[in-house]
Amino acid sequence: MNTLLLMIVCGVGFIIAYHTYGRFLARKIFKLDITATAPSRELEDGVDYVPTRKGIIFGHHFTSIAGTGPIVGPAIGIIWGWLPAILWVVLGSIFMGAVHDFGALVVSMRNEGKSISEAAAKYINVRVRFIFFGIVFLSLLLVIAVFGVVIAAVFTGFPSSVIAVWLQIPIAIGLGFAVYKRGANVLIATAVAVAGMYLCIAIGGWLPIKLGSAFGIPSTGLWVIILLIYAWVASTLPVTTLLQPRDYINAWQLFIAMALLAGGVTVASLSGKLPLVAPAVNTLVPPNTPPMWPFMFVIIACGATSGFHCLVASGTTAKQVAKEPDSLFVGYGSMLLEGALAVLIIICVGAGLGMALELGDGTILTGQAAWQHQYGTWIGAKGLSDKIAPVVIGAANMMGTLGLPQIVGVTLMGVFIASFAGTTLDTSVRIQRYVVSELANDLKIPYLPNRWAATTFAVVTAAGLAFATGADGKGAMILWPLFGSANQLLASLALLVITLYLKRKGGLRFLIAAVPCLAMLTITTSAMIANEIKFVRDALDNPQEWAKWLLVAIAAGIFLLAAWMIIEAVIVSVKGCRTDPVEDRQVQA
């Protein structure tokens, strides 16, 4: 298939979906009300609850949910063929992922900006609050601990990205100060900040930084420590100081990167240099590759649907959206943009990689030979650098058709990936602080609801997991095999809460969330059972390795907790409820 046509069809499909299905959800299903007082105004505190312009909060939300997910997931998932990957990304984003994100944002905004865990307690019962908290806390613990390693790996593989990523921090602080303290024109301030960011990228290309070991701690461990300290500071500051402006300028970095990729697709396609070299459906997958069902739907998460998104929507974003109608653009629109990014990544690895792949001995492979060299083995079992290499190479090849040198394209993509991972780390620590504070308040634990104490707890627990197996900071990797299925399980449970919220509004509108919920529950149940069987076999083959037994126990625990929550939800749904029309308070019948 022609890559340019593929990109256009998918892009137009997303635009049509936003203006039809998205608006239908906003007007008929959730009935957004411009006169409703948003939590950002009702509870404004200048730290977490801050009413924010739609464009700025869109930038924060999008960069927080994206991270490396829509990059790494499609880069792995294309091994089953570009056609199933594209179909899952496009249809999943429109009918599942965007409904999930949008719904979680609206439900949270109508509950004082509280987390989806608190919403679960309200719309199901108090018991499920602790079940949901447990699953959310573990998911965020993994994200925080692992993303430190992810960023460390990017810094190691792309040393030219180090200066650029760190210098974004003073640029973001300056942008926030100029806009919020000095009333600077947003457009002009944005242009200056983005120009400064790209100047830093150029400086990073000239001055790459490689961190060595110190005090017996290798470079990855040192980076994890540095990043967790930074995340503690960033997550206790007011959102307008660093979080918002950094995410906002990173969003512009994304827009520019996507424009360059789209331009590369256009030029390369029109010149006949960009055929799809990946198979449409790969019937000859490498040995050890898991079956497409259900694992493609778990591996390609952020580009289609992802449970982590509900944590951002009901964590930081719901506390900053200025008015209800903005949630359509922020919640539904950002998910479709992430789907568009995933489509471009699929084209990068499915076509751009085939333009040229230089091996270590100087040999240059092209076409299907280049693709097979990268995907002749199960790429999901490889390290992060091997997983993102096809994306970086393919993107640099396509950008090269616009006249950008290969090293510039590689540097741009390296900074892009590291920056997005960094925004996810910042947001995850802040959300974990919210989770810890809410739970401490519910349990009436003194001092822990304090933002400094809660943030310290979030960072220290992540550090404990990161260094559980040694000084390299990679301890969280022992539990990382859980994340894919646990993340999609979280999406299923969030959709379940949204379903019950809509069901209590009356009519059949709840089916909008119920159908995706049932689909995701089927997918994640299949994946978790298959994973648990594999974990048990690995543990029996290596009974002396405690980490494998820990993986078995935690996976089983998450599955049982989720089953318990689902049973509780079914009981409540069967019993029915009545709605207090004044306060939107749900009372069990």
C-alpha angles and dihedrals in degrees: 000000000000109000094215091054090047092053093047095047092050093044094049089046091057092048093050091047092053094051095044115025094025094052090045089056091047097048106030107024107033095017096212112216121209090197094057115106110242119222089242088067101032094050099026110162104158092241110065104350105062124148105231138190113264095241094050096047088046088058092050094046096045098048091045095053095040106056110139093319100098088044105046097033097058090039088061099033095057088074087087090053137285095259099062089041092053094045092051093047096049101038094034092052095048102042104024117015097042092044089051095049096042093045094048090050094050094045091050093047090053089052101054093275091292123155126274087251091064089046089053089055091051099045098036112018142290094267094064090056089076093042091053092043090055094052092044094047093051092046092051092044089057094045094050095046096043098043089059087060092043092055090044089053091050091049089050095046095040107031089170088070096061100081093040094053096047095044089056087074099067089039090054093046089050091050092050092048093048095049102037102030103030100029093234120179105271095218094051093042090049092051092050092047094048091047089051090049092054091046087056090050088055091049090050090053090055096042111037114184125214118189116214129199126283136183089005091302117122121227095265091055092048091050091049090053093047093047094048091050089050091047091053091054095042093048095053095049121091110273091242092058100063117334098063099040094043093050090045095055090043087055088057088049087056094048090052093045091049090048090052091048092047090048090049091051090050097048096040093047094048090050091050094244100116114065119156104259095177113089117258089230116009109218093169103059117171121265116279091026108138119234117278090239115093102353101065088059090052098043095048094056115134092042091056112013132338134179092216088070092066089057091055093042093051094033117050103352100056089056093056108038105110099209138007099252089058089067091075092061094039101041106028097027097050092053091053090049089052088052089052089052090051090052090054090049090052089052090048093056097030096049113000092058089059092060092075138334116185115205126210093263092054096260113142119213124195138183120005091346090065092047093047091050089060098035102034088102131040101282092193090073093054129091125271095263091055091049096052096037094085090052095049094045094045093046092048090050092053093045087051089069086064091057098262113139116242093248091053092052092048092049093048092052093045092053090043093055095043092047093051092047088051094053090050090051092051093048094043093055091048091049091048087053089054091048093050092045094049092048092046090051091050091050092040093235109168122236095001094093087063108109094232094048093044092048091048090052090050094049097041093051090049090049090050091055093043094054097035092107101035148306095300091081093231097117093115089064089078088068097034093097085069096057101077096055094034090052093052090044087056089053089052093051093047089052087050091056091047089050092054091046090054093042090059088055089064135239127055097302089109089074089075088071099023096065094051088043093056091046093051093045089054092049096046095043090054092047095047093049092048091047093048091052089051092046091051092049091049091049092049090049090050105029093163093062107091093191092067092052090048088054090051093049097047093045090052091046094052091048093051093046091051091048089051092051092049091051091050090050093050091051092051091045093051093047091051129209144227126234128228100224094202102056100016085239114161116223122187113239 
